[in-house]
Amino acid sequence: MALHNLDINALRTFETGMALGTFAKASDRIGRSPAAVSAQLKKLEQQTGVALFQKVGRRLALTEAGETLLSYARQILAANDAALTAIHSTQARGKVRLGLQEDLGERVLTDVLGRFARAHRGMRIETRVCRNAELMERVNRGELDLAVVWGDGGAAPYREKLAELPMIWIGGVNSPAPDPGSAAEPLQLVAFENQCLFKTAAMEALSKTGIDWGVSFTSSSLNGLLAAVAAGLGITIRTSIGLPPQVRGLSPSMSRLPRLPKVELTMIAARPDHEAAVAFLINALRTAIQDYLL
């Protein structure tokens, strides 16, 4: 089969449309007409020689080939942007402000900081690891350039869904699995002091199934919650990301706990248009999180 060079502008339109959810939004973002966007997508299909899209009901979805191309498109664009950024990095000065969830603070942050430092020797990155509500408030106030949050990102000017992960019940490795159907006392929850989407999901799931529950321990930090769970003070709810070895996921079928919904992991930014350093950081975060979740 004869190989062709893929059009990088068409790849950027393709990736932008998939990140934003529609190619109408991509048209606005990249400043091209819908007809021009459509022509770029057709050009990609001509260059690859396969169908990238298929009809699913009333909407367009990616074919298997389209999913493959999207994965490589992100890598190609990241490499392109990194090369251009690196060329100009010695002249760039200033800082970028990043916010992360506690779940991601260790493994993902180490990877991202390394990539950024190598590409932006003249810039520094300020990082804040904190709760969801604070991250979103700081992005909306312009105090953070970029953040990764749980949920859909609210009213942030720029939002990109990175993943959708199942919530799970979490208990201590050395603690017996709870049996709420036969327990003489209410099920004990370990939860944040203030309301959060994980705590809300837990309470709603338990209430719908008629399981009595109470809060045995509260904390303002995720590390505090997981330490309490490891000590056997109760169970909590999170995803499988970043769990220490002292805790484990509890299967609903084994523990008689109700099933839980999925939660989105979303990247948000203070502006829809990104400076070069922020654009590089977006690609670095996207790649690091995708690698982490594989």
Secondary structure, 3 states (H helix, E strand, C coil): CCCCCCCHHHHHHHHHHHHHCCHHHHHHHHCCCHHHHHHHHHHHHHHHCCCCEEEECCEEEECHHHHHHHHHHHHHHHHHHHHHHHHHCCCCCEEEEEEECHHHCCHHHHHHHHHHHHHCCCEEEEEEECCHHHHHHHHHCCCCCEEEEECCCCCCCEEEEEEEEECEEEEECCCCCCCCCCCCCCEEEEEECCCCHHHHHHHHHHHHCCCCEEEEEEECCHHHHHHHHHCCCCEEEECCCCCCCCEEEECHHHHCCCCCCEEEEEEEECCCCCCHHHHHHHHHHHHHHHHHHC
